């Protein structure tokens, strides 16, 4: 065992094709406000609770280092899970669909807080995003 413990996810970095489009998804649709902009790197930091989601433009200085853009045959990650509250599936589904986002039906899944309902959707670059509610009693 290491001499440290993980407290929480500090940040996640996603390479994206269209920074403005991804900022709209994570900012406007999911409610992650802009925390900091790094024009020198082609990066923005968005607040996600006590964590950050960093978006890096693929054509920017930092993004070019990662090679080709994610696509059907290669992804940035399997999925990102964001713990949300409240978890009202009909309201959540309506909100996402109004933004043009397809959403899968809720299922019970395990996460940091235990078993609970969650839904999957895709961000503009095809990254799967899981929106997870509180643990079931």
C-alpha atoms as a printed R data frame, in Angstrom:
    type eleno elety resid chain resno       x      y       z
1   ATOM     1    CA   UNK     A     1   0.000  0.000   0.000
2   ATOM     2    CA   UNK     A     2   1.247  3.496  -0.767
3   ATOM     3    CA   UNK     A     3   1.777  6.135   1.900
4   ATOM     4    CA   UNK     A     4  -1.120  8.167   0.542
5   ATOM     5    CA   UNK     A     5  -4.822  7.748  -0.186
6   ATOM     6    CA   UNK     A     6  -6.898  9.026  -3.055
7   ATOM     7    CA   UNK     A     7  -9.329 11.710  -1.912
8   ATOM     8    CA   UNK     A     8 -11.180 12.326  -5.189
9   ATOM     9    CA   UNK     A     9 -10.595 12.750  -8.891
10  ATOM    10    CA   UNK     A    10  -8.783 16.070  -9.280
11  ATOM    11    CA   UNK     A    11  -9.264 16.484 -13.015
12  ATOM    12    CA   UNK     A    12  -9.843 14.660 -16.262
13  ATOM    13    CA   UNK     A    13  -8.427 15.871 -19.585
14  ATOM    14    CA   UNK     A    14 -10.360 15.284 -22.798
15  ATOM    15    CA   UNK     A    15  -8.937 16.049 -26.241
16  ATOM    16    CA   UNK     A    16 -11.724 17.521 -28.375
17  ATOM    17    CA   UNK     A    17 -12.182 18.459 -32.046
18  ATOM    18    CA   UNK     A    18 -14.257 21.607 -31.464
19  ATOM    19    CA   UNK     A    19 -13.501 23.395 -28.198
20  ATOM    20    CA   UNK     A    20 -16.513 25.739 -28.406
21  ATOM    21    CA   UNK     A    21 -18.916 22.854 -29.095
22  ATOM    22    CA   UNK     A    22 -17.533 20.822 -26.194
23  ATOM    23    CA   UNK     A    23 -17.629 23.845 -23.874
24  ATOM    24    CA   UNK     A    24 -21.310 24.256 -24.755
25  ATOM    25    CA   UNK     A    25 -22.004 20.571 -23.932
26  ATOM    26    CA   UNK     A    26 -20.100 20.459 -20.642
27  ATOM    27    CA   UNK     A    27 -20.919 24.067 -19.696
28  ATOM    28    CA   UNK     A    28 -24.471 24.688 -20.876
29  ATOM    29    CA   UNK     A    29 -25.900 21.160 -20.985
30  ATOM    30    CA   UNK     A    30 -24.167 19.631 -17.944
31  ATOM    31    CA   UNK     A    31 -23.675 22.853 -15.940
32  ATOM    32    CA   UNK     A    32 -19.878 22.879 -15.565
33  ATOM    33    CA   UNK     A    33 -18.840 26.559 -15.390
34  ATOM    34    CA   UNK     A    34 -15.608 27.883 -16.860
35  ATOM    35    CA   UNK     A    35 -12.921 27.969 -14.167
36  ATOM    36    CA   UNK     A    36  -9.886 29.030 -16.205
37  ATOM    37    CA   UNK     A    37  -8.857 29.474 -19.833
38  ATOM    38    CA   UNK     A    38  -5.322 28.625 -21.084
39  ATOM    39    CA   UNK     A    39  -5.027 30.097 -24.573
40  ATOM    40    CA   UNK     A    40  -1.302 29.228 -24.628
41  ATOM    41    CA   UNK     A    41  -2.197 25.523 -24.463
42  ATOM    42    CA   UNK     A    42  -5.549 25.517 -26.268
43  ATOM    43    CA   UNK     A    43  -7.186 24.377 -23.015
44  ATOM    44    CA   UNK     A    44 -10.068 25.311 -20.745
45  ATOM    45    CA   UNK     A    45 -10.703 24.118 -17.196
46  ATOM    46    CA   UNK     A    46 -14.358 23.560 -16.284
47  ATOM    47    CA   UNK     A    47 -15.534 23.069 -12.699
48  ATOM    48    CA   UNK     A    48 -17.303 19.763 -12.031
49  ATOM    49    CA   UNK     A    49 -18.137 19.787  -8.333
50  ATOM    50    CA   UNK     A    50 -14.828 19.595  -6.478
51  ATOM    51    CA   UNK     A    51 -13.071 18.352  -9.635
52  ATOM    52    CA   UNK     A    52 -12.189 19.771 -13.033
53  ATOM    53    CA   UNK     A    53 -12.865 18.645 -16.573
54  ATOM    54    CA   UNK     A    54 -10.145 20.007 -18.831
55  ATOM    55    CA   UNK     A    55 -10.923 20.308 -22.532
56  ATOM    56    CA   UNK     A    56  -7.950 20.437 -24.891
57  ATOM    57    CA   UNK     A    57  -8.362 21.455 -28.531
58  ATOM    58    CA   UNK     A    58  -6.810 18.752 -30.729
59  ATOM    59    CA   UNK     A    59  -5.345 21.378 -33.060
60  ATOM    60    CA   UNK     A    60  -3.856 23.345 -30.145
61  ATOM    61    CA   UNK     A    61  -0.284 23.172 -28.763
62  ATOM    62    CA   UNK     A    62  -1.108 20.557 -26.133
63  ATOM    63    CA   UNK     A    63  -3.674 18.636 -28.198
64  ATOM    64    CA   UNK     A    64  -1.338 18.016 -31.144
65  ATOM    65    CA   UNK     A    65   0.925 15.985 -28.859
66  ATOM    66    CA   UNK     A    66  -1.800 13.345 -28.470
67  ATOM    67    CA   UNK     A    67  -1.963 12.348 -32.117
68  ATOM    68    CA   UNK     A    68  -5.146 11.748 -34.092
69  ATOM    69    CA   UNK     A    69  -8.570 12.754 -32.848
70  ATOM    70    CA   UNK     A    70 -10.735 10.193 -31.086
71  ATOM    71    CA   UNK     A    71 -13.124  8.372 -33.405
72  ATOM    72    CA   UNK     A    72 -15.042  5.148 -33.922
73  ATOM    73    CA   UNK     A    73 -11.948  2.972 -33.610
74  ATOM    74    CA   UNK     A    74 -10.153  4.895 -30.879
75  ATOM    75    CA   UNK     A    75 -11.412  6.794 -27.860
76  ATOM    76    CA   UNK     A    76  -9.992  9.101 -25.219
77  ATOM    77    CA   UNK     A    77 -11.444  6.885 -22.477
78  ATOM    78    CA   UNK     A    78 -14.229  4.363 -21.924
79  ATOM    79    CA   UNK     A    79 -16.431  6.790 -19.998
80  ATOM    80    CA   UNK     A    80 -16.492  9.575 -17.468
81  ATOM    81    CA   UNK     A    81 -18.917  9.294 -14.553
82  ATOM    82    CA   UNK     A    82 -20.322 12.428 -12.961
83  ATOM    83    CA   UNK     A    83 -22.266 12.080  -9.703
84  ATOM    84    CA   UNK     A    84 -25.354 14.268  -9.909
85  ATOM    85    CA   UNK     A    85 -28.155 15.212  -7.579
86  ATOM    86    CA   UNK     A    86 -31.073 15.131  -7.794
87  ATOM    87    CA   UNK     A    87 -31.477 12.174 -10.115
88  ATOM    88    CA   UNK     A    88 -34.872 12.618 -11.773
89  ATOM    89    CA   UNK     A    89 -34.695 10.413 -14.854
90  ATOM    90    CA   UNK     A    90 -37.652 11.938 -16.754
91  ATOM    91    CA   UNK     A    91 -36.425 15.512 -16.136
92  ATOM    92    CA   UNK     A    92 -32.823 14.549 -16.945
93  ATOM    93    CA   UNK     A    93 -33.878 12.771 -20.137
94  ATOM    94    CA   UNK     A    94 -36.009 15.759 -21.215
95  ATOM    95    CA   UNK     A    95 -33.148 18.186 -20.534
96  ATOM    96    CA   UNK     A    96 -30.613 16.156 -22.515
97  ATOM    97    CA   UNK     A    97 -32.977 15.479 -25.409
98  ATOM    98    CA   UNK     A    98 -33.882 19.191 -25.616
99  ATOM    99    CA   UNK     A    99 -30.150 19.821 -26.095
100 ATOM   100    CA   UNK     A   100 -30.037 17.251 -28.904
101 ATOM   101    CA   UNK     A   101 -28.261 14.648 -26.773
102 ATOM   102    CA   UNK     A   102 -29.308 11.002 -27.041
103 ATOM   103    CA   UNK     A   103 -29.577  9.313 -23.657
104 ATOM   104    CA   UNK     A   104 -29.822  5.636 -22.761
105 ATOM   105    CA   UNK     A   105 -32.380  4.342 -20.235
106 ATOM   106    CA   UNK     A   106 -31.360  4.430 -16.576
107 ATOM   107    CA   UNK     A   107 -29.821  1.316 -15.083
108 ATOM   108    CA   UNK     A   108 -28.518  0.424 -11.662
109 ATOM   109    CA   UNK     A   109 -24.724  0.605 -11.597
110 ATOM   110    CA   UNK     A   110 -21.959  0.610  -9.019
111 ATOM   111    CA   UNK     A   111 -19.881  3.710  -8.312
112 ATOM   112    CA   UNK     A   112 -17.940  5.440  -5.547
113 ATOM   113    CA   UNK     A   113 -21.094  5.954  -3.460
114 ATOM   114    CA   UNK     A   114 -22.442  2.426  -4.037
115 ATOM   115    CA   UNK     A   115 -25.247  1.060  -6.218
116 ATOM   116    CA   UNK     A   116 -27.466  3.643  -7.847
117 ATOM   117    CA   UNK     A   117 -29.260  4.611 -11.017
118 ATOM   118    CA   UNK     A   118 -27.374  6.233 -13.866
119 ATOM   119    CA   UNK     A   119 -27.734  7.069 -17.542
120 ATOM   120    CA   UNK     A   120 -25.206  7.173 -20.362
121 ATOM   121    CA   UNK     A   121 -25.000  9.780 -23.094
122 ATOM   122    CA   UNK     A   122 -22.328 10.913 -25.561
123 ATOM   123    CA   UNK     A   123 -20.483 14.220 -25.653
124 ATOM   124    CA   UNK     A   124 -19.889 15.917 -29.036
125 ATOM   125    CA   UNK     A   125 -16.689 13.885 -29.611
126 ATOM   126    CA   UNK     A   126 -18.315 10.531 -28.893
127 ATOM   127    CA   UNK     A   127 -16.964 10.191 -25.338
128 ATOM   128    CA   UNK     A   128 -19.443  8.336 -23.127
129 ATOM   129    CA   UNK     A   129 -20.593 10.305 -20.104
130 ATOM   130    CA   UNK     A   130 -22.372  8.578 -17.227
131 ATOM   131    CA   UNK     A   131 -24.612 10.732 -15.056
132 ATOM   132    CA   UNK     A   132 -25.057  8.922 -11.727
133 ATOM   133    CA   UNK     A   133 -27.546  9.539  -8.959
134 ATOM   134    CA   UNK     A   134 -27.337  8.822  -5.235
135 ATOM   135    CA   UNK     A   135 -27.015  5.308  -3.851
136 ATOM   136    CA   UNK     A   136 -30.209  3.317  -3.532
137 ATOM   137    CA   UNK     A   137 -31.404  2.770   0.028
